[in-house]
Amino acid sequence: MIIATTPYLEGKRITKYLGIVSGEAILGANLFKDIFAGIRDIVGGRSAAYEKELKKAKEIALNEMAEKALFLGANAVIGVDLDYETINLGSGNMLMVSASGTAVYSEE
């Protein structure tokens, strides 16, 4: 499955537009990760725990979107957009990633 952020596929001809597909992932980061991320924010640097969770959420959202496209008979998704949000619940944060694009069938 080709997944592209562009509105076309270079060197390929899109023969069918099959509709909009999307995938979502919401993952919780536990309290200890939140505490260590807060400390890391104070002293500077990157939060490896959050980066790992964010990468995991992105992969889940993209895979879910690709599965929906495959179900429609697509062999590619074009115009893919990724959105990231943090939801603060007071007791911790939730990471939300959504991916959406247009499922298409293309030929060379």
Secondary structure, DSSP 8 states (H G I E B T S, - for coil): -EE-SSSS-TT-EEEEEEEEEEEEEEEE--HHHHHHHHHHHHH-S--HHHHHHHHHHHHHHHHHHHHHHHHTT-SEEEEEEEEEEEEE-SS-EEEEEEEEEEEEEEE-
